[in-house]
Amino acid sequence: MLKKIIYIVGSPRSGSSLIYNAVCSNELFNIAMPENHLVTNFTNSFFKQYQRNTQIEENYFFDSLEDTKFYFKDCLKKFFVKIADKYKVNNLVLKSITLAPNINILNIIYPEITYIMTIRDPRDIIASMINVGIKQKNLNMENQFPENIELLCNKINQSYRLFLDNHQKKFLSNNVHTIKYENFVNNPGEELNKMLQKFTIETQYDKDFNIWKRSSGVYLKSNNKIDNPYKSKLWNQPLNNSRINFYKNFLSNKQIDQINNYCKKILKIFNYI
């Protein structure tokens, strides 16, 4: 029986992989796995179909919004049950950064899902983005994070867009637990136990639990290639705070000022200013 479904979401480079592996270190959950975007795609398809129901198709295919929701939920439930059965767990934890802006839409289809939103100082996020982009450029790969501060800030603002919408306060309060990267690095067990309490999950993380215990040979296997620009030196290593305020020695004052301007609301909401 599938009891809990938790999705870990957030901005790119916000520490979501670290927190995902930490959550999945507990055997109550499945092992950490690479991202799969099927649910993101289903969520986007549901929204488009909902619009088509009345605007174009006039309910010829689906009888109502409820009928549409039931169809999409049934498909997603089969997906979730398949994974839970594969790993023999009743509590499923998945990760998808691309899902972050639209978890409120997924909530319409599947209200039983809860979310961990990973939060990090936007200035450190952008420093990490640019660093990845430089690696991609050096490897003759497409640079997904060009050194365009406005563009990168837009990525962050889009990821956390629901926190900028007053209409989403109730949804966020009831269904989303936020974990700050900075707090997690300093007190990982405490932060995860707060999450367990919010989602009423009966287990605990020890003070000195091993984040990579279950994932070092699985989740990181595909990331051990030398030419993986996303690979962090901190993966599969003990926690340290070397990446907190990393931006101060990486970004120029002009870039920092730009981030303070373009991400002003996010910085304020998450108490980084």
Secondary structure, DSSP 8 states (H G I E B T S, - for coil): ---EEEEEEESTTSSHHHHHHHHTTSTTB--------HHHHHHHHHHHHHHHHHHTSTTSS-SSHHHHHHHHHHHHHHHHHHHHHHHT-SEEEEE-GGGGGGHHHHHHH-TT-EEEEEE--HHHHHHHHHHHHHHHHHTT---SS-S-HHHHHHHHHHHTGGGG-GGGHHHHHHHEEEEEHHHHHH-HHHHHHHHHHHTT------TT--TTTTTTTTTTGGG--TT-TT--TTTTS----TTTTGGGGTS-HHHHHHHHHHTHHHHHHTT--
